[in-house]
Amino acid sequence: MRIALVTEHFDPSSGGAGQWTVSFAKHLLEQGHTVFVVTFWEGHHALSVQMTVLPYARFPLTRARRILKCIDDLKPDVVYDGGVGASGNVFHPHAGSLLLSHKILIARCSKLKRLRTAISPRGWFFRWSMARLEHQQAIGAYRIVAVSHRIGNLLASRHRIPGKRISVIPNGVDTDRFDPMRLAKLREPMRRRLKVSDEVLFVSIAQNMLLKGVDTAIRAIAELVNEGAATRLVVAGGNADSFWTGLAAKHGVASHVHFLKYVADITPIYAAADAIVHPTRWDACSLVTLEGLAAGLPVITTTMNGAAELISHGSDGLVFSDPEDTIALASHMRALLDPKERQVIGARARQTATRLTARDNFRAVERILLDAAARNAQ
């Protein structure tokens, strides 16, 4: 079957959506399909896909029009859209709602910037463009794949979509790659590199550090350090500029917070960690959360994370409601200073992850594509 994958970034280093799409393309090739990729950014990969890299445009509707013209030329049997075009037979928005993510980030800005954004004609058009594109994506697709019930309900209510058109398929994880037994041999070498000895190491992994609540994690680690706890925080993935280093210094934990920026192979970071801290302000279904579970680590996250639906609070992870609630996050982190608590929750986390494999996830999405292709052929 000729399958077109539409994605903004076909790049495993660009974040969860890019990583998932590259892995899904590999799965489709292994099943004997011909795969076309239409994207605005191609990262490093070794897949025999037919690539089309389009010139980037700032406004979402402009990007969608460029994609539509390209799809018309390719003539695939079915089109998979990861949330950037408006021509998909199957719509699978990894970010859930780009408009909602934008609103959450703007809400964290200063009053002056919020006012400028609200009255700016360019800003208004950008928001209108995102809203219009999401509506076109949702109503135009034959099937919608929602990575969480939260996303499915949001799209159904916002665009008045019948529930039968929405399939909830949580993200999956490569449980072999993050097997705790495999990671064990990487633990001590990585902790030595990070200059961590007996401290409890909390890890945050985030490209967009503000959206993922790294500021809340820094304030929470400061609470523990002020209490005399032997603990550290490592932040991997994002670009830590003077704002972030200054925030750590402001709270007196500059020597307790280590910013790693982009890490090509993230598995040693999970190996070194004692727990994952992901106090996200918005996540459709965080791959970091699933990777942490697969690594047998306690994960602390928020109800704003679709992956929180997969966690039983207090059993295989810890969940709190308000991403701004430093006290709640610090309380959960404090509980995980106990090695027995970490061991019990981590073991249950691994059990949960084994029911959320990437292979099962890929197969479920592939079945929906096959169904959509059969409908197109009628």
N, C-alpha and C positions, 0 to 999 in steps of 0.2 A: 504494500500500500504506500502511496505517496503522501507523506505527512509534512505539513508546513508548521514549524514552531515559530511563533512570533514572541519576541522577548526584547526588553530594552537592552539588557546586558547578557551576552552569551559568554560568560566569564566566571569561572569558579571562585575567583578572588573578589568578586564584586559584592558579595553578600549572599544571603540565603536563597533568593530567587534565582540568581545566576548559577549558583552551585547546583540547585535542584535541576534546572533546565539542562545543563550540561550532562548531568548524571542520567536524566530521563532520555535524552537523545542517545546516549550510549546504550541504554536498555532497548530502545526502539530499533537501533541498528542490529543488536544481537538477536532480535526477533525477526529479522529479515526485511524490515521496512526501509524504504528510501526516505531520507530525512532532508528537508530543506529548512534552513534557519534564516529568518529575516530579523535583523537586529540593528542597533545603532552603535554597538560596541562589541568587538570580538576580543576576548582574552586568550590566554594560552590554553590549548587543548590539542588532542591528537586524534580527533574523530573524523571519519570520512563522511562528513555532511556537506551538502551543497550550500555554501554561505552567500548571503547577500547582506552587505553592510551598508546601510543607508546614511546619508548625511543627517546629522542631528538637527532638530528644530526645538526651540524653547517651548512652544505652545503645544499641548497634547493633541489638539485636533489637527494641527499641521503634520505632526508625526503620523497620526492615524491615516491621513490622506496619502502620505508617501507609502505607507505599508499596503494600503488597498491597491494601489497601482501595481506594486510589485507582486502581490498575490494573484492578481488578474493575469499577469504574464506567466507565472509559474504553473497555474492550473493544477493544484494538488487535489487529492481525493478528499482531504479534510484539513481544516485549519484549526490549530490549537493556539489560543491567545493567552499569554501569561499576564495580561493587564495593560497592554500599551497600544494595541490596535483596536479597530472596531469592525473587523471582518471575520472574527472567529466563529466557527461552528461550535466550539467548546471554549468557554470563558473561564479561566482559572486564575483569579486575582490573588497572587501571593501576598501582596501588601494589604489585601482586604479592601481598603478604600484610600486611595491617594489623597482624596479631598479631606478625609478625616485626619490623616497623618499631618497634612499641611495645617489644618486648623489647630491641632494639638501643639505643633511646634510654634505657631504664631502666638498662641496663648502664653507661651513661656517667655516671649520677648518683652522688652520694656514698653511702657505705656505709649511713649512717643512712636516707637516702631509699629506698634499695633494700630495706632491712629493713622500713620502714613500708609500702612497696608490697606486699611479700611477705605481710605478716600482716594487711593491711587487708581486711576482708570486702567493702567496696565495690570495692577494687582487684581482689580475686579474682573478683568477679562480672563486672566489666568485661572481664577477660581471658577468662573462660568465655564471655561473651556474644560476643566477637569470634571465638573459636574455633568456637562453635556456628554462628554466622552463616556463616562461611567454609565450613563443612561443608555446610550447607544450600544455599548458592550453588553449590558444586561438584557435588554429587550431583543437584541438581534441574535443572540446565541441560541442554538438548539438546546444545549445543556450548559449548566453552570456548575462548576466544581468549587465548593466552599471548603476551606481548610479548617473551619471550625463552625459550630452551631451559631456562634455570635455573628460570624460573617454571613452565614446563610440567612439568618433572621434579619440582619441589617439590609441586605440586598433585596430580600423579599418585600419588606415593608417600604423601603425607599422607592422601589421601582414597580411595586404591585405585581410581583412575579409569583405564579402558582408554585407551591411547594414541590410539586412533582417534577419541575424542571431543574431543581437544585439537588445535587448529591453532596453530602458532607463526607469528605475524605481527608482526615487529618494527615499532615505531613508524616513521612516515615524517616527512619534513620538507619544507617549502615551499622548494625549491631556488631558485626565482626571487627570493623575498623576501631570501634570504641570499646571493645571487650576489655574489662578490667584486668584480666590475666595478661593480655597483650600489653596494656599500658603500664603494668607494674614495673617492667624492666626499664621504662623511660623515666620513672618518677624521680629517683635520687639524682641522676645526671641533670635533669631539668631544674630541680630545686637548687642544686649547687650553682647552676648558671644564674638563677634568679637571686642567689645569696639568701635563700630561705633555709633555716635550720629546723628548729622545733616550733616555729610559729604556725598558727592555723592560717592557711592560705585560702582566701576567698578570691574568686576569679570572675570578672565581668568581660564578656566578649561582645563587642558592638562596633559596627561601622558608624552609625549615627548615634553618638554618645548621648546627646541631649534627649532624643526620642526614647532611648533605651534606659534612661534614668540613672546614668553613671554619676550624676551630681548627687542624687539621693544616696547612692552607695558610698560615695566619699564622705558625706556627712555621717552616715551610719558607722563607718569604720572609725571615724574620729570619736564617736561616742565610746566605742570599745577601747580604743587606745587610751582615752582619758581615764577610763576605769582601771587601766593597768594591764589589760589583756595583751598577750603576746600574739599579735595577729598582723597580717599584711593583706593588701588588696592589689591584684594585678589586673590591669585593663588592657585588653588586646583588641586590635582591629581598627580602631579609630585614630584620627590624627590629633594628637594632644597638643594644641597650641597654648599660648600664654594664658588663655582663660582657664583651661583645665589644670595646668600646673599651678596657676595662681590660686585656684579654688582649693587645691590640696594644701598649699602653703597657708592660706587664710585660716583653715581649720586645724593647722598645726600637725598635719600628717604627711608632709612632703616626703619624708624618709620612709613612710609606711605605704605609699601608693606608687606603684611602678607602671608606667605607660609603655607598652611594647609596640604600639602602632600595628601595621599589618604583619601578620605571621603566615608564611606560606604553608607550613604544616602545623595545624592547630593541635594535633593529638598530644604532643609532649606537654602542652599547657594543661589539658585535661588531666594528664597523668600526674602533674605536679600539684594540682588543686586538691583542696579538702572539701570545697563546696563551691557551687555556682551561684552568683548573685545576679539576678536579672529583673530589676525593679522597673520594667518597661512601662512607658506611658501609652504605648500602642504596639501590638504585634498580632498579626492575623493568626499565626501558629508558629512560634519561634523554633527554628532549627537548633539554636543554641540550647534551648530547654531540653529538647529531645536528645541531643548529643550528651548533655550532662547526665540525663537519666541513664542512657546507654553505657556511660562510663562508670556507672555505679556511684554517682555523686549526689548528695542532697542538693536540690535546686530550690532557691527562693525566688518566687516571681509574683506577679500581680494578676488580679482578675481582668486586667486590660490585655492580657496575653491569651489568645485563643487556646494555646497549649495548656493553659491552666485547667481546662475542661478535662484533661487526661490525668490530672493529679488528684489524689485523695489527700487533702490537707492533713498533715501530721503523720501520715502513713508513708507515702513514697515521695513526699516533697512538702514544701511550705508555701502557702499562698496568702497574700494580704490584699486589701482592696484599693487603697489610695497610694499611687506612686509617689506622692509628695510626703508620705508619712514616715519620716526618718525614725521615729520612736518605734513603730511597728517593725520596720526592717531591722533595726538594731536589736530588737528583742529576739527575732528569729535567728539572727546571726549569733547572738549571745548563747542561745540554746545549742547551736552547733559547735560551740567551743568544746563541748563534751564529746570525746572520741567515740564513746559507746552509742550516743545518739546519732552521730554521723554514720556509723557502721550499720545500724539497724535501718535507717531511712535509705541509705545508699543501696543496700541489698534489695530492698523492695523497689527502689527506683529502677534497678537493672531488670527486675522481673517485669515491670510495666513496659519498659522499652522493648523487650523481646516480642511484645504483641503489636509493635508499631514499626515493622521493618520497612526499609526503603523498597525492597522487592515487591512486597504486597501493595505498597502505595503506587508504584509504577504500573503494576498489572491492573489495578483498579482504574487508573486514569486511562490506560491503553484500551480497556474494554469500552469505556465511554467514547473514545475516539473511533473505535471500530463501529459502534452503534451509530454514531453521527455520520460516518462515511457511508454506511449502508442506507441511511435515510437520504443522503445526497444522491446516491445512485438510482433511487426510485424514480 
